[in-house]
Amino acid sequence: MRFPHNTRIFRGQLDAAPFVGVFFLLVIFLLLNSALVFAPGVPIRLPEGSNLPGLDRPSLTVAVDQSGNYYFNNQLCDEARLKERLQAAVEHNRQPLVLLLKMDKAASMDAFVRLSLLARSLGIREVFEAIQPPVVPVPARARP
C-alpha cells in the first residue's frame, strides 16, 4: 500500500490564544490553592514542650495573642466581659473547672498573672498554659 508523499513540515506561526488561555487557567488554580487565600482566626504560636500531662476535668479556654487581646469561645473580649463570661461558666458547672490559657510566645507574663488572679477570684483553682509538642522530623525507614 502506498501513502501519498505530499505532507510537509509546518513552518507557519503558532496561534498564541490557546497558550494564553491555559496560562491564565494555571494562574487561577495556583491563586486559589495558595497561601494568599485568607485563613480566618488569630494566629497564636504556642511555646513548645514535651512529656507534659493533659487535663482530665472540664476546662475553659482563653487565648491571648501577642498584642495582649483576650479571646473566649473564639470571640474577642475585654477584661470586664471576660470576667462576666467566666463567672457565668463557673456558676453553670457543678464540677471544679480548669482554666487553660493558650498564650502566644510573644505575650507578656503580665497577662498570664492577671488571668491567673482573675481565675482565682472566680473560684477556678487551677490554671494551665497550653504547650505545643515539639516538631520532630520523622526518621526515614530502613530498607531491607
C-alpha positions in Angstrom: 0.0 0.0 0.0 1.3 3.3 -0.9 0.7 6.5 1.0 0.8 10.0 -0.6 4.0 11.9 0.0 2.5 15.3 -0.2 2.8 16.1 3.6 5.1 19.0 4.5 6.6 20.2 7.8 4.6 23.1 9.3 6.6 26.3 9.0 3.9 28.9 9.9 3.3 30.8 13.1 1.6 29.2 16.1 -1.6 30.8 17.4 -0.9 32.2 20.9 -4.5 32.3 22.1 -4.7 28.7 23.3 -1.4 29.0 25.2 -2.5 32.3 26.9 -5.8 30.6 27.9 -4.1 27.7 29.5 -1.6 30.0 31.2 -4.4 32.1 32.8 -6.2 28.9 34.0 -3.0 27.8 35.6 -2.6 31.2 37.4 -6.2 31.0 38.7 -5.7 27.5 40.1 -2.4 28.5 41.8 -4.1 31.5 43.4 -7.0 29.5 44.7 -4.7 26.9 46.3 -2.0 29.3 47.6 -1.4 31.0 50.9 -2.8 34.2 49.5 -6.3 32.9 50.5 -7.4 34.4 53.8 -7.4 32.0 56.7 -9.8 33.0 59.4 -8.7 33.3 63.0 -5.9 34.8 65.0 -2.5 33.2 64.7 -1.2 32.1 68.1 2.2 30.5 68.3 2.3 28.3 71.4 5.5 27.5 73.2 7.0 24.0 72.7 7.4 21.3 75.4 7.4 17.6 75.7 6.3 14.9 78.1 3.6 17.0 79.7 0.3 15.7 81.1 -3.1 16.5 79.8 -6.4 17.5 81.5 -9.0 15.1 82.8 -11.6 17.7 84.0 -13.8 20.2 82.3 -11.9 23.2 81.2 -12.4 26.8 80.0 -10.0 28.0 77.3 -8.8 31.6 77.0 -6.5 32.6 74.2 -4.1 35.6 74.4 -2.5 36.9 71.2 0.8 38.8 71.0 -0.9 42.2 71.5 -2.5 41.1 74.8 -6.1 40.7 73.5 -8.2 38.0 75.2 -10.4 35.5 73.3 -13.0 33.4 75.0 -15.0 30.9 72.8 -13.3 32.4 69.7 -14.6 35.9 70.4 -12.6 39.0 71.3 -13.3 40.1 74.9 -12.0 42.9 77.1 -11.2 42.0 80.7 -14.6 43.0 82.2 -16.5 41.0 79.6 -14.2 38.0 80.1 -14.8 38.2 83.8 -18.5 38.1 83.3 -18.4 35.1 80.9 -16.0 33.1 83.1 -18.2 33.8 86.1 -21.3 32.6 84.2 -19.4 29.4 83.2 -18.3 28.7 86.8 -21.9 29.1 88.1 -23.2 26.9 85.3 -20.9 23.9 86.0 -21.0 22.0 89.2 -17.6 20.4 88.9 -14.5 22.4 89.6 -13.1 23.9 86.3 -9.6 24.3 85.0 -8.6 27.4 83.1 -6.4 26.6 80.0 -4.5 29.5 78.7 -3.4 29.5 75.1 -0.8 32.3 75.2 1.3 33.4 72.2 5.0 33.2 72.7 5.3 36.9 72.4 2.5 37.6 75.0 3.7 39.2 78.2 3.9 37.3 81.5 1.7 40.1 83.0 -1.3 38.7 81.0 -0.7 35.3 82.5 -0.6 36.7 86.0 -3.7 38.8 85.5 -5.7 35.9 84.2 -4.5 33.6 87.0 -5.6 36.1 89.6 -8.9 36.6 87.8 -9.5 32.9 87.8 -8.7 32.6 91.5 -11.1 35.4 92.3 -13.8 33.5 90.4 -13.2 30.2 92.1 -11.1 28.5 89.5 -8.2 26.9 91.4 -6.0 25.5 88.6 -4.6 27.5 85.7 -2.5 25.8 83.0 -0.7 27.1 80.0 -1.2 25.2 76.7 2.0 23.8 75.3 2.6 22.6 71.7 4.6 19.4 71.3 7.9 19.9 69.6 8.2 19.3 65.9 10.4 16.2 65.4 11.4 15.1 61.9 10.2 11.5 61.2 13.3 9.3 60.6 13.5 7.5 57.3 12.6 3.9 57.3 15.4 1.5 56.7 15.1 -0.6 53.6 15.7 -4.3 53.8 
